[in-house]
Amino acid sequence: MYRIQELLIENIDLWSKADALKFVGSGRNSASSAHIYGVEKLRRLILRLAINGKLLEQNSGDKPTSTLLKEIDAYVSEAVHEKLIRKPKLYLPVDSTEMTSSIPSGWAWLRLGQIGDWGAGATPLRSMPNYYGGNVPWFKSGELSSDFINVSEETITELALEKCSLRMNNPGDVLLAMYGATIGKASILEVAGTTNQAVCACTPYPGIFNRYLLLLLKALRPYFIGQGAGGAQPNISREKIIDTPVLIPPTEEQIRIVDKVSELMLLCDQLESLTFSESKHHERIVYSMLNSLTRSSNVDDRNLKWRSVNENFDNLFTSIKSIEALKESLSELAIMGMLTSKNNSDQPVDELLENISKEREDFLTKRRAAGGQNPRVTKHDACQLPLPKGWRWTTLGELSLFITDGTHHTPTYISSGIPFISIKDINGTEISFKDCKYISHQQHVEINKRCNPELGDILLCRIGTLGRPTIVNISNPFSLFVSVGLIKLPKSVDITRYLHLVLGSPFLIRQYDQIKAGGIHTNKLNLADIPKLLIPLPPIQEQRRILEKFDELMAITQELRSHINSANDVRLKIADALVDQALLK
């Protein structure tokens, strides 16, 4: 007999940290949060051991299942005679090739149809309004979300019950979902009610504990999912369900198993809750320390905060989330001049701004000659945040030649032609043409009179998802939709990568949030507000040093991320191996 408590306690660190994969749901009765992979594997192991008779020692004083089966046969004969149930079909004995486990003492291999009366529901005609809105609960498969259910989303009338092929189920009956993504989900009915055709209901025969049947069906869910695969919409039939071979313990052991599983599942829930709580606490510590570092007001304070982070580095950065937080903080430190030192031989920032201003004037002059409208360049407002000596606060408008957005009119799409890019096609790293739409060359020419993206420009999401700056790194022509902003940058100086870093930093993300417009359901950066975005500007030479140092640090964070992923993969494999080993005992 496998001692599950020892397996849980001796490997508690493994179960709680094998969390690289997540499953929908929380605990056993909710679908609201994520599961930790290791704990979920432990839950599944508990169910598998339970239904194979390996969770508890058998009690020789229990009435064996063979005797229970005789009592069930007698009950079924009497119920058929009294016309309480239809005569069930004759079931073939479970063949040795179908037996997936040895038979514990007192247990027996049966088929699900031998332990209860099974029947599916139906959907009354939607065209008959007098079939709906009555007092009879009518459950659909998507409502089987907890162990016990008593309130249905819809109800039907007594007339629908009389006229349609509906099975009226009793409190205590067990429901099993048969269609789609819900295949194998099960619940116990706490009220009298019926179901649609996607649910099969079972009234357990005397001697079959309904909570044990629920446990059994939940353990069999992977099997049911496998049985339903292959069609356009996966589904299992009532026939497949009732022919499923299962090991059935004596009634007394069914009750003991349910009690033990409830006890162990509670421990799993507590372990999962504690792990999530510790994870949240760890996240708060990481964000607090990094936030204090990025908000440092002077060099001495920054060095002190960095020393604290460095001394606790191995304890702080142990998860993918913490690595992502570190990357965000490094980008903010970079654009505030905290990763590099000043060089007195650098070209003054004022000269850089003057060069950009001259190129912008030339650009706008040519644009006016072509009949285009020119925007007003926005000067920067005062910013209280200190900058290193030699830096300047400026605006995106002062650093760009022109800022616009894509067409405000939905074009006519064609099967192939010029790519038409919207926010779904840019991810902050590259432009994806894989799933983009296409427009004609004529439409492209018309759109590009106002908005012509070129190599070295930056695209910015301005509707829905805000920010996500992406450098145009291809020379092939494409057009933009209104949801994408276009920032045309000077060609005489290379500030593209530095601006890309700034526009994706937490400092700019906070600005997007402060200036965004739109209703409750839509975020939007007004085109007139984008040039006002504040940019910390170092000399061009320091921009290059910043990017070099930032790239170096990003390589280190990527290496840390790879190590964490590798460690998680190992833990997952060990968790799987422990489960397999336990099932073989």
Secondary structure, 3 states (H helix, E strand, C coil): CCCHHHHHHHCHHHHHHCCCCEEEEECCCEEEEEEEHHHHHHHHHHHHHHHCCCCCCCCCCCCCHHHHHHHHHHHHHHHHHCCCCCCCCCCCCCCHHHCCCCCCCCCEEEEHHHCEEEEECCCCCCCCHHHEEEEEEEECHHHCCCCEECCCCEEECHHHHHHCCCCCECCCCEEEECEHHHCCCEEEECCCEEECCCEEEEEECCCCCHHHHHHHHHHCHHHHHHHHCCCCCCECCHHHHHCCEEEECCHHHHHHHHHHHHHHHHHHHHHHHHHHHHHHHHHHHHHHHHHHHHCCCCHHHHHHHHHHHHHCHHHHCCCHHHHHHHHHHHHHHHHCCCCCCCCCCCCCHHHHHHHHHHHHHHHHHHHHHCCCCCCCCCCCCCCCCCCCCCCEEEEHHHHCCEEEECECCCCCCECCCEEEECHHHECCCCECCCCCEEECHHHHHHHHCCCCCCCCCEEEECECCCEEEEECCCCCCCEEECCEEEEECCCCCCCHHHHHHHHCCHHHHHHHHHHCECCCCCCECCCCCHHHCEEEECCHHHHHHHHHHHHHHHHHHHHHHHHHHHHHHHHHHHHHHHHHHHHHC
